[in-house]
């Protein structure tokens, strides 16, 4: 999970970029923070998705095989 300080910094840089622009150093920092944030979001989404089980009206497990494979590969690691 990304820290509240880093989220605040991402927002501060975004606001500054809109109002007055960023220096090259700030642009680099913003890019790195955004990449870290996106990596965290993707990881969280994958974890959440791997816990999904799809069930039809009759109670049968109809989870796509690709999702089952991903879930099993995560359990192995």
C-alpha positions in Angstrom: 0.0 0.0 0.0 1.3 3.4 -0.8 1.7 5.8 2.1 -0.5 8.8 2.7 2.6 11.1 2.4 3.3 9.8 -1.1 -0.4 10.2 -2.1 -0.3 13.8 -0.8 2.9 14.4 -2.8 1.4 13.0 -6.0 -1.6 15.4 -5.5 0.6 18.3 -4.7 2.7 17.8 -7.8 -0.4 17.4 -10.0 -1.8 20.7 -8.6 1.4 22.5 -9.1 1.7 21.1 -12.7 -1.7 22.5 -13.5 -1.1 25.9 -11.9 2.5 26.8 -12.6 4.3 23.8 -14.1 7.0 21.5 -12.8 10.8 21.6 -12.9 12.6 18.6 -14.6 13.4 17.2 -11.1 9.7 17.5 -10.1 8.6 15.9 -13.4 10.9 12.9 -12.7 9.7 12.6 -9.1 6.0 12.7 -10.3 6.7 10.0 -12.9 8.3 7.8 -10.3 5.5 8.3 -7.8 2.9 7.6 -10.4 4.7 4.4 -11.5 4.8 3.2 -7.8 1.1 4.1 -7.4 0.1 2.2 -10.5 2.2 -0.8 -9.6 0.4 -0.9 -6.2 -3.1 -0.5 -7.8 -2.4 -3.3 -10.3 -1.1 -5.6 -7.6 -4.2 -4.9 -5.4 -6.5 -5.5 -8.3 -4.8 -8.8 -9.2 -5.1 -10.0 -5.6 -8.7 -9.0 -5.5 -9.4 -10.7 -8.8 -7.7 -13.9 -7.8 -10.2 -14.3 -5.0 -13.2 -14.1 -7.3 -15.3 -17.1 -7.9 -18.0 -17.0 -10.6 -21.1 -19.1 -9.8 -24.2 -19.5 -12.1 -27.8 -19.5 -11.0 -27.7 -23.3 -10.3 -24.7 -22.9 -7.9 -22.1 -24.3 -10.4 -18.6 -22.9 -10.4 -18.2 -21.3 -13.8 -15.0 -19.3 -13.1 -13.0 -18.9 -16.3 -10.1 -21.3 -16.5 -7.6 -18.5 -17.0 -8.7 -16.9 -13.7 -8.4 -20.3 -12.0 -4.9 -20.8 -13.4 -3.9 -17.3 -12.2 -5.3 -18.1 -8.7 -3.4 -21.4 -8.6 -0.1 -19.8 -9.7 -0.4 -17.2 -7.0 -1.0 -19.8 -4.4 2.2 -21.7 -5.5 4.3 -18.6 -5.0 
